[in-house]
Amino acid sequence: MTGLSRTAVAARVDALVGARLVSETEAPGVGVGRPPKRLEFEAGAGLVLAAAIGRSRAQFTVCDLAGRVLGADEHEQEVGLGPDDVMPLAVERLRQLLVGTGRDAADVLGIGVSIPGTVDPVAGTSLNSAIMRGWNGVPIAPYFAALSSAPVVIENDTNVIALAELDDHLTRYRDALIVKASTGLGAGIVAGGVLQHGARGAAGDIGHVKYRGASDVPCRCGETGCLEAVAGGWALVRDLAAQGRSVSHVRDVVALALEGDVAARRAIRGSGQAIGEVLAAAVTLLDPAVIVVGGDMAPAYDLLVAGLRETLYRDATTVAARDLDVLVASHGADSGARGTAVLALRRVLSPRAVDERLSLGIVGPLASAAV
């Protein structure tokens, strides 16, 4: 399959076995001669840590190299906190989870971090985000230095939902829009199976597209007329609170809607209609095969998508919308944390990273000692 010689393959396998990323076991043999060997990936040869930082909630996981969750935690936080408030807590929660697995910092091979808004993955910083005030240009990696020397990778909170779908919806679909409908709104773009970031890393920021239904409604970004100003979770909370409902988060709105509250149901459907109207242009331009909906509004999927379909199919071109599927995210509330772990795993298990590990002669812990 590779076009490599048996000798070359054997040399590579020997190196991977030496690094304890791969193990050899006896396989059942038939006939005479040397019994065959079975090669197995050693998922316990290391760990990755993941911190999915949202505007009002943070989720933390410790995973083995197969992505299996060994420990998980989450934390509700005040909206608008800066990195000096959020990141030390994230590091401490991950430290506690790591202790709970019985492993130590030497086992950590990579750390993934996701945050809302535009990010610069090369610099490892938030990039000119009006929403994440106080985060702009602040390097994330140094916060983890006291915990681990492992590389830190950073990504947008919507894009990691796309990464979480790599073994699910995206095995079937090569072109997709991933919509996060939560406190804020965002979209991840997958084209030809590749996650797109755009020239400045700002691809998919649909929440701040100007929307005619928002008119002069102020947005929390400081502008007026943004889609988020009428369809984002924070806007739904604002509007329902003004009607006397006891809500402080979009999850409260969803709960009311699922209980049958008419105003909450109308708000979520209306959000879907507004999102669908903006997505119609994206669907016409990009021609995706599927739209995947995640985020805190996803539990009210039927309501949200009923509104979304109404305007999307009305406004998108017939050819682009004709066979378009609209699906709920595969991993629900865990999508962000799972995708952030995948982010770290892609870095750790990339050919370049594995080559570097082998060139340095780094030997990982045996899986039997880890699990």
N, C-alpha and C positions, 0 to 999 in steps of 0.2 A: 504493500500500500504506500509506503513512504519512498520507495525507490532506493532505500539504503541497503547496504550489504548486511548480511547476518553478523559480521564482525562489528560493524559500526553500531548496530542495534544492541548487541550484547555489551559493548563498551558503555553505551549510554545507560542501559538498564543496571549494569554493575555500579555505575556512579550514583544512580538514584537509590539503589539498595544501600550503598555506603552512607548516603545522606539520610537514610531511614525514611525517605518519602515513599518508597516502594518496598514491599516485602515479598519473599518467595516462599511458597508452600508446596508440598507434594501434591500432585494431581493424580487421580486414578489413571493407571497406565494399562495398556493392552499389548500383550505380546512380549517380546524380548527387547533387550536394550535398556539404555538409561531411562528411568522413569521421568515423565515430563514434569515441568514446574509450572505452577500457577502464580501469576504476578498480581498483587493486590495493592491498591493505593492505601497508604497509611494515613488515615484521616486524623489520627491522634498525634501526628508528628509535630503539631504546633497548634496555635490558637489565633483567632482574630477577635478584636474588640470592635464593637459598633456603637456609636452614639448618634441617634436620630433626633436632632434638636428641632422642635417645632416652635411656633410662636407662643403656645400656651402649654405644651407638654413635651417632655423629652423621654425617649425610650432607649434602653441600654441592653446589649446582649453580649455574651461570650459564646463563640462558636468554634467547633473544630474545623479542620480543613475541608470537610465535606459539607459544611454549612449547618450541621446539627447544633441546635441551641443547647448549651450546657448550663446557662444561667441567664435570667432576664429580670429586668426591673424597669419601672417607669416613675416619672415625677411630674406632677402638675406644677406649673410655674406661672408667675405673674407675667403678663404680656408686656413687652418693651424692655426687659432686662438686658443689660449689656454683657459682653463676653466675660468680664471679670467677675460677674455674678453667676453666670450660667456654667462656664467651663470648669472652674474648680469643683463644683458640685458633680459635674459629669465625670470628671476624673476620679473623684472619690467613690461614686457609685460603681464605676467599672472596677476600681481596686477591690471593693467589697465583693463584687461578683467573682472576680478572679480568685480571691481567697476561698470563696465558697466552692470552687471547682477543685480545690486541692492543688492547683498549679501555681506557678509564679511568673514573674515578668519575663524571665528568660524564654518562656514558652510562647510569648506573644510575637507573632511574625508580622502583623500589620494591624492598623487601626483605621477604621472608616468613620467619617463624620459627615452628616448631611445637615444643611441649614436652609431656611427659606430664602428666596431671592436669588439674584445672580451671583455666581461664585467664579473666582479665578482659580481653576484647579492646579495650575502651575505654581502660582504664588501661595496657594492654600489660604485664600482670604475671601471674605465677602467683597462684592464689587459694586460700589455706588448704589447701594440699596436704600431707598427712602423709607422702607419698612423696617429694616434691621438697623436702626440708628445706633451708632456707637460701635458697630461691627466693621465698618468700611476700612479695608486695608489692614485689619488686625490679623496677623498670622495665627492660625489655630494650632499648628504642631507644637510650639513651645509649651503650651499648657500640659502636654502629655509627657514632657521630658522627664519629670520626676517619677513617672509610672513605668515608662518603657522607652527604649531607644528605637523601637520599630517604626517603619515609615508610616506617616499619616497621610491619608488621601481624603479629599473633601469634594462634595458634590451637592447639587441642588436637591431639595426635598422631593420635588416631583420626578426628577430623573431617576432617583433611586427606586421609585415604584416601578418604573420601566425595568430596572435591573432585577427587581423581584419577580418579574414576569418571564425572565429568560427561560425558565424550565416549565413554564405554564402556557399562557396565551401566546407568547412570542415564539413558541416552538411551531405553532401553526401559521402565524401571521408574520410576514417580514416587513410590513409597512403599517404603522400604527400611530395613533395619538393617545397618549396617556393623560387623562384629565384628573387633577387633584382638586376636588371640591371640598374645601374645608374652611377654616377661618379666612384664608385667602384662596385665590384661584391660580392655578398654573397648569401648564401642559408640557409633557415630554414628547418629543418627536423621534420616532424610529423609522428610518428609511433604509430599505434594503438590508434590514437586520442590524443596522448600526445606529446607535444613539447619537442624535445630532445636537451640537452645542451652539452652532452659529459662530460668526467671526469674533464676537466679543463675549461669548458664553451666555448670551441673553435670549437664546431661542426659547420660545414657548411661554413668554410672560403675558399670557392672555388677560390676566386680571387687570392690567392697566392699559388695555386697548380702549380707545374712546368708543363709547356705546351710546347710540342716540337716545335710548331709553333712560340714560342717567342724566342727560342734559347738563344742568349746572350743579348737580349733587356733589358736594365735597367728598373727596376720597382721603383716606388716612395717609396717602403718599404725599399729600400737599397739593395735588392737582384737582381738577374737577372733571366730571363726566366719565370716569373710569367704569368699566364693567363691574369691578369689585364693589363700587359704591352702592350698587343696588342688588348684586347677586352674590357677593361674598358672604361667608358665614357671619362675619362681624356685622355686616349690614342687616342681615336677617335678625340678629340679636337686637340691634338698635331699634329696628322697626317694631318688633314684637314687644320689647320692653316698653316702648312708647304707647302700646295698646294695653298695657297693664299686665302682661304675662311675666312670670317670674323666670327669667332666663338670663344666664350670664355667659353662655358658650353655645356655639352652634350645635353641640351634642345635646343640649337641653331642648333646642328647637326640634331636632330630629326625634327625641323622645316624645315630645308633645304630639308631633305629627303621627307617630306610630300609635299613639293612644287615641287618635281620632280628632285632635284639636283642629277645627276648621281653618283658623287663621294660620297655624303653623303649616298645615298641609298646603294651603294656598301659597305661602311664602316659598316653600321648597319647590313646588311646581313652577312658580314664577321665576325662581333662580334658574331652573333647568331651561326655561324658555329663553331667558337672556343669554345663557351660556351657549345654547344651541344656535342662536342667531349669530353670535361671533364665530362659533366653530364652523358654520356653514362656509365662510370664506376660506378657512384653513382646509376644510375637506375638499373644496373645489380646487384649491391650489396644490395640495399635496397628494390627493387621491389615496388616502389610507384604506386598508382593508378592514380595520376595526378601530373603534374607540373604546378604551378601557377606563372605567370610572372608579376612582378610589377617593380616599379622604374621609373626613368625619361625616359628610353627608351621604356617603355610600350606603349606610344601613337603610336609608330611605330611598334606595335605588329606584323602585318602581315609580314613586312620585317624581323624583328628580328627572329620570329618563323619559317619563311621559311628556314632560314639558320640553325637554331637550329635543326629542324626536320631532315634536310638533313644528318647531321653527327650523331645525336643521334640514329636514326633508323638504320643507317649503322653500328654503332659500338656497340650498346647495344645488349644483347642476345635477340633472337626472342621472347622468352616467356615473358621476362620483358617488352618489348616494344610493344607487340602485341596489347594490349587494353589500352595502356597508353594515357590519355587525356592531352592536353596542353591548358591551359586557361589563360586569362588575369585576373589580380587581380580585385576583385569586386568593390573596392572603389577608383581606380585610384590614382590621386595625393594626396588624403586624407587618403590613407591606413596607412601611418606611424602615423599620428596624431590620427586616429581612434584606431589603435592597441595599441598605448601608453595609451589612455584613458581606453581601455579594461584591460590593465595591471594593472592600478590603481584600477579599479572596481573589478577585481578578488581578489585583496588584501582586499579591503574594505568589500566586501560581502562574503568573505570566512567564513565557519563555525566558525573558530577560532576567526576571527575578530568580528563577530556578537556576539559570546559568551562573548568575552571580553567587548563589548559595553553593553550587558545586565547585566553582573556581576557588572559593575561600575554604573549602573543605569543612563546611559547617555540618555538624551531625545533630539531628533533632532527637528528642526523647522518644523512646519506643512507645507505640500505641498501648501495649499491654500495661505500661506503667502509668498511663494517662487516663484510661477509661475504667 
